[in-house]
Amino acid sequence: MKAREIQIQNHMIKKKPYYLPVGDEVELFTAAYEAKIPVLLKGPTGTGKTRFVEYMAYMLGKQLKRKKGLPVITVACHEDLTTTDLVGKFLLKGEETVWMDGPLSTAVKKGGICYLDEIVEARKDTTVIIHPLADHRRILPVDKKGTVIEAHESFFLVISYNPGYQSIIKELKQSTKQRFIAINFDYPDKEKEAEIIAHESGVDKKTAADLARIGEKIRHIEGHALTEGASTRVLVYAGSLIKKGISARRACDVSITSLLTEEKEVRRAINEVISAVFPG
Ligand SMILES: Nc1ncnc2c1ncn2[C@@H]1O[C@H](COP(=O)(O)OP(=O)(O)OP(=O)(O)O)[C@@H](O)[C@H]1O
């Protein structure tokens, strides 16, 4: 079998991740976890979805009295992702054929959160594999072995997608979507975003508030010119560079302006926003 690359991260969240709730997402996720209803996180890039999953894994693990939180297995989905990548395959080892679990079957057996990032990128025949796992059955059929795995008590399925990128062809099937509850992620308000920037980058409160103001203003030109506004992530990056001694204008240039668009007019508009907040 041809070697395939699949991006997986499997880790225990040992330290409490910093996460600032922006709405009722913590309560919703906790209730869904307890009711065993899988969760779909929807929202633009860099708005804290991954951080939130890590935070919830830590918090729910504590609730379950697990010292190190729940493990999180993250799979970055792409269009070549197959059910074999997720569920597992037989491998030839010397004379023997051995079975190797995929990330999904590992999480289903051992428990913890399986986070399928950008699920909509995967082909529809791959996504349907999660259907029996995502409803009351909580089972994963392993066709190649002719077996079925019952999900571990603590297994929890979380998927994410960014509606902004998607064409109609790439929409999730209704039969997939309607097995989840959807929690919407968006940019936090200015005050909360400034708090996040200050915490994550270490800049002082005033600089963090200025960066948050830039973020908000750029998002207002978004509708006309940009596919997506400046995310909290890029504002944190700008803050981190400022903290390292780069001038505020230059930091914003390399972490915000140069990334958001190639269009001169739009860049000019972004630069105006930045220079109004950080004049020279
Ligand atoms: N509510 C929040 N609390 C704490 N940090 C946040 C929050 N929102 C955003 N961040 C910061 O923004 C960064 C990016 O967030 P994250 O990687 O979770 O985004 P994402 O929504 O998963 O993005 P993508 O869709 O591209 O994977 C985080 O590393 C963190 O520094």
The ligand as an SDF file (V2000), in Angstrom:
LIG
                    3D

 31 33  0  0  0  0  0  0  0  0999 V2000
  -11.3640   33.2040   23.1260 N   0  0  0  0  0  0  0  0  0  0  0  0
  -10.0330   33.0650   23.0860 C   0  0  0  0  0  0  0  0  0  0  0  0
   -9.3300   32.8590   24.2260 N   0  0  0  0  0  0  0  0  0  0  0  0
   -7.9800   32.7420   24.1890 C   0  0  0  0  0  0  0  0  0  0  0  0
   -7.2490   32.8230   23.0620 N   0  0  0  0  0  0  0  0  0  0  0  0
   -7.8940   33.0430   21.9080 C   0  0  0  0  0  0  0  0  0  0  0  0
   -9.3030   33.1610   21.8490 C   0  0  0  0  0  0  0  0  0  0  0  0
   -9.6600   33.3910   20.5610 N   0  0  0  0  0  0  0  0  0  0  0  0
   -8.5380   33.4030   19.8420 C   0  0  0  0  0  0  0  0  0  0  0  0
   -7.4630   33.1970   20.6430 N   0  0  0  0  0  0  0  0  0  0  0  0
   -6.0560   33.2690   20.1990 C   0  0  0  0  0  0  0  0  0  0  0  0
   -6.0700   33.1250   18.7780 O   0  0  0  0  0  0  0  0  0  0  0  0
   -5.2130   32.0660   18.3710 C   0  0  0  0  0  0  0  0  0  0  0  0
   -5.8450   31.3270   17.2350 C   0  0  0  0  0  0  0  0  0  0  0  0
   -6.9130   30.5400   17.7050 O   0  0  0  0  0  0  0  0  0  0  0  0
   -7.1840   29.0700   17.1750 P   0  0  0  0  0  0  0  0  0  0  0  0
   -5.9530   28.4580   16.6340 O   0  0  0  0  0  0  0  0  0  0  0  0
   -7.8920   28.3520   18.2510 O   0  0  0  0  0  0  0  0  0  0  0  0
   -8.1550   29.4220   15.9580 O   0  0  0  0  0  0  0  0  0  0  0  0
   -9.0860   28.4820   15.0680 P   0  0  0  0  0  0  0  0  0  0  0  0
  -10.4390   29.1010   15.1210 O   0  0  0  0  0  0  0  0  0  0  0  0
   -8.9480   27.0590   15.4920 O   0  0  0  0  0  0  0  0  0  0  0  0
   -8.4490   28.6970   13.6320 O   0  0  0  0  0  0  0  0  0  0  0  0
   -8.4760   27.7210   12.3450 P   0  0  0  0  0  0  0  0  0  0  0  0
   -9.9120   27.6550   11.9180 O   0  0  0  0  0  0  0  0  0  0  0  0
   -7.6200   28.4390   11.3580 O   0  0  0  0  0  0  0  0  0  0  0  0
   -7.9150   26.3920   12.7800 O   0  0  0  0  0  0  0  0  0  0  0  0
   -4.9960   31.2190   19.6120 C   0  0  0  0  0  0  0  0  0  0  0  0
   -3.7310   30.6070   19.5820 O   0  0  0  0  0  0  0  0  0  0  0  0
   -5.0970   32.2380   20.7330 C   0  0  0  0  0  0  0  0  0  0  0  0
   -3.8500   32.8880   20.8840 O   0  0  0  0  0  0  0  0  0  0  0  0
  1  2  1  0
  2  3  1  0
  2  7  2  0
  3  4  2  0
  4  5  1  0
  5  6  2  0
  6  7  1  0
  6 10  1  0
  7  8  1  0
  8  9  2  0
  9 10  1  0
 10 11  1  0
 11 12  1  0
 11 30  1  0
 12 13  1  0
 13 14  1  0
 13 28  1  0
 14 15  1  0
 15 16  1  0
 16 17  2  0
 16 18  1  0
 16 19  1  0
 19 20  1  0
 20 21  2  0
 20 22  1  0
 20 23  1  0
 23 24  1  0
 24 25  2  0
 24 26  1  0
 24 27  1  0
 28 29  1  0
 28 30  1  0
 30 31  1  0
M  END
$$$$
